[in-house]
Amino acid sequence: MQNPLVSILIPFKNTDAFISPCLQSIIAQTYTNWELLIVDDNSTDKSFSIVETFAKADDRIKLLKNSGSGIIDALQLAFKRSTGALITRMDSDDVMQPNKLEVLANSLINQGKGHLAVGLVNYFAEEGIKDGYKSYELWLNALTVSGANYSEIYKECVIPSPCWMLHRDDLIACNAFNPNRYPEDYDLAFRFYKHGFKCIPCDVVLHDWRDYSHRTSRTDEHYAENHFIPLKLDYFLELDYNTEKTLVIWGAGNKGKFIAKTLIEKQIDFEWICDNPKKIGKDIYGKILRAFKDLETIENPQSIITVANKDAQVEIRAYLNKLEMKSVHDYVFFC
């Protein structure tokens, strides 16, 4: 397959301050055999007219209007109208490095179907990047360099939504964009994982990820924390929960309590441990909380760890390594 057509999917809404640099970065790509399906999700600013000007000047740009509402509806429309053998997506407020499409496409051409091309990302912002986003960037890039993205998939989204590329047939096979479930990028990452698409290691920064105060991922309710935990738990129970093991929840904060309540509703038995002396021995939802050290007395445990403190996570991981426990098989971090 030589220089297959790449379809780029972009939903946009009220990003007139950033959409021109985004489109200019696509037009400047070293890989030129692409089409852009860009969908206006009911913008009220000048975004549509800006894109319309670009579309009139370059027939590879197909401007569409969302017949529904929201990113998922826009992505469904863009994918339906696309014709490329390779599919990628882009956010309208970000910028591609000039070689992004070339690197991702060549990775897929060389590796074939059943693979997922990813690249390193770089956060940028006029007012500077906050520590949390920089930490996420470093963590995500460290996984991508070795192609080990799925190893921590229950922690946070391990596939940067605007920096992946997949064969069209593979995207269809995982039924991408069809479920109306947010956060859609994290749901899609789990679908890639479920279907066993291998992440191709990459050590090149391909995508500049813009951060600003009113970015959708910061302000839209669909990306609030209460959407992440149910998504993680549903996929864990479907894909990695071993019914022959004893399920253990670590931590009795809000996340731990939500998971406990959900498991009780699903009639799934579990043990519950924590390090808070005020909670150890207490009855919560009919479960007596036990100390962390009790893990060694629990037969064949598989742990969901909801402890968010970074230093505590390092200690927990060291403790689990000492017990010769393996990630996913014996434990998953949910934060």
N, C-alpha and C positions, 0 to 999 in steps of 0.2 A: 504494500500500500504506500504509494508515493504522494506526499503532500495532500492528505485527505482534507475535506472541508471541515472546518471547526465551527460549530455553532456556539455563539456566546449569548447567554441569557441574562438580561438585566431588567429587573423591576425598578421603577423609580417613582418617587413622590416628593415633590417640593425640595429638590436639591439643586436649585438653579445656581447656588453659590459655588458648587463643586463639579457639576456635570460636564462642563466644557473640558477641564483637564482630564477627566476620565475618558471622554471620547477621543481626545487628542492622543492619549496614550495608546488607545486601541488602533487608531489609524497609523501610528508610528511603529507598529509591530514588525519585527523582521520576518515573521511568518505571515504571509499576505493572503492565504487562501482561507478566509473566514467570512462568516455572515453574523451580523448582530441583530438579534431579536430583542428590541428594547420596548418595554411595556409601561405606559403611563398609568399609574395607579391613582387616578383622580387627583392630579396635582392642581393646586390653586395659585401657584406662583408662575414664573416664566420658564419653567423646566421644559414644557412641551414645545414651546416655540424655539428654544435653543436647540433641542434635539432635531426638530423639524428642519432647521437650517442645515445641520450636519447631514441629515438623510437626503436632502435635495442635492448635496454636493458629492455624495458617495452612495452608490446604489447597493453596496453591501450592508447598509444600515436600514433595517426594516422597523419603522415606528408603528406601534400598535397601541390601542387603548384597552385597558382592562375592562372586561364586561362584568366582572365581579368586584370584589373588594379585598385588598390585602395581598401580601407577598406571595402566598401560595397560589391564589387564583391567577396572579400575574405570571408566575413561573409555569403554571399549567398551560396557559395560553402561549407563552413563548416557546415552550417545548413542542407543543402541538404544531406550531407553524414552522419549526426548524426542520432542516433537511440534512444537516451535517452528520458524518460518520462518527465524529468525536464531539462531545458536549462539555462545555464548561459554563461557569456562571461568574458574574461580576457584580459588585455593588457600585451604584452610580456616584458615590462620593469618594471612591478610592482611585488608585492609579496603578496601571500595569508597568512593570519594568519592560523595556523594549523587547527582550528576548523571552518573555513569559510564555507566549503561545508556542514558540519554537521549542523550548525546553520540554514543556509538558507534552506536546504532540509527539516529539521524537521519543520520549520515554515510553509512551503507549505503543508507538509503531514498533519499537525494539522489543518490548515485552509481550505484546499481544493482549487479547481479551483476558478478562479475569484479573486485571490489574487496575490500580488507581494511581494516577500521577498527581503528586502534590509538590509544593515548593515552600521555601522559607518565606516568612512575612516580616514586615517592618512597620511598626506603629509610628505614626507621626501626628503632630498637632501643633497649632500655632502657639498655644500656651504651654506646651511641653506635655510629655507623657507621664501619667501618674504611675506610682510604683506597682499597683495591682495589674495594670495593663502590660507594663514592661515585664513583670514576672510571668504573666501568661505567655507573652511572646517568646521569652527565653525557654520556658517549659515546652511549648508547642514545637519550637524549632529543634530542640534537642531530640524530641521524638521523631521528627521528620528526617533528620540527618541519617538516622539508622533505619527508618521505615518501621519503627516500633510504635506507631501511633495508637494501635488498638490496645496496647499493654495497659494503658491507663484510661480507657474509654469511659469508665464510670465516674471519673474524677471531674472532667470538664469535656467540652467538645474538642475532640482530637484532630478534626479535619477542618482547616480554616475555610469557611463557606465560600469565599471568593477566590480560592487558590487550589482548585482541583480540576482534573479532567478525566473523562471516562468514555469508553466506547459506548456508542448509542445503544447497542443491544444489551449491554450490561446495565445501563441506566433503566431500560425498560424492564429488565428481569427483576430489579429490586423495587419496581413499582414506585419510582421516585415521584415526588410532588403530589401524589394522589391522595394520601390521607390528609385530612384537614387538622393537622396536629402541629402545634408550636412547642418549642422553638424548632422551626423546620430544618435548620442546618444541623442541629444535634440529632434530630430524628433521622435525617439522611445519613449521617455518619454511622448510626446504628444499623441502618439498612445495608450500607457497604460492608460493615463488620459481619452482619448476619449472613450475607451471601459470600463471604470469604474472599472478597477482592483484595489482593495483596497490595499494600502501599509500596510504591517504588521510592527508595531512598533518594533524597535530594539535598545538596548542600549549597544551593544557590538562592539568594533572595530574589523572588519573582514578583512580589506584590507589596505595594505600599498601602497600609491600612490606616485610613484617616480616623482620628478620634476627635469628637467635639461634643459639647454639652447636650445637644438635642439629637444626637445620633439615635436611630430607631432602637438599637439594641439597649440603649440606656433608658428610653422613655416609654416604649410600647409595653403594655401590660402582658403581651404574649411572651416577653422575655424575662419576666419576673421569676424569682427563685422558686416560687410555688409551682411553676410549670416544669422545672428541671427534675425535681426529685421523683414525681410520678413517672416521668418518662424513663429515667434511669431504672427505677424499680421494676417497671413493666418489662423492660428489655432484659434485665438481670434474671427475673423469674422465668422468662421465656428461653433465654439463651444459655445462661451459665449456672443457674441454681441447680445444685445436685441434691436431689431428694433423699439420697442415701447418707447425706451428711447432716449434722446438727447446725441449723442456721443460728448465727449469733449477731446481735446488734451491739456495736460499740458506741457509747455516747447516749446521753439522755437529754440533749438539747432539743430544739424545735424539729430538726431533721430526724433525729432518732425517734422522737415521739410520733412524728407523722408516719414513719416506716412501721413502727410498732402497731399503731392503730390500723394501718392498711393490711398488715399481715394477719392481725386478729380478724378483720373483716373477711379476709380470704381464707380463714381457718387454717393458716400455716403456722405451725408451732415454731418457737424460737426461744433462745436464751438471751438475756439482756445484761450487759456489763457496762460499767462506767468507772471513772476515777474520782467522782465527787463524793466525799465522805458523808455529805448531808443526804445523798440519795441512795447510797449503798444500803441494802436491807429494806428499803422502802417498797411499798406496793404501788405500782403505777399500771393502770389498765388490767389489773389482775396478775401482773408479773412482778416478781421480787427481783430487784436489781442486785447484781453481784459485782464483786471487785474484778478489775482487769486480770489480776493474777489467777483468778478462777478459770481462765481459758484453758490452762494446762490440765484441768480436771474434767473438761468437757470432751466427750468422746467424738472424734472425727469432726471437728468444727469447720464451718465455712462462714467467714465473717463479713458483715457489711459495716465499714468503719465510717462514722459520721463526725469524727473529731476534726474540727477545722484548724486548730492551732498548728502552725507549721512545725514548731519545735517538737510538739507532742507527736506529730506524724512521723518525724525522723526517729524518735524513740520507739514508736510502735512498730515501724518497719524493721528497725534493728532487732527488736524483740521477736518479731515473726520470723526473721531470717535465722535467729538463734534456734528457733523451734523447727527450722527447715521447712517452713511453709512457703508455698508458691503463690504468686499473684494470680488472681482470678480463680484458680483451682481451689485455693484455701482462703483467700480474702480479696476484697475489692474496697478501694477508697471511694467514697461517695462525695468527697469534697477535698 
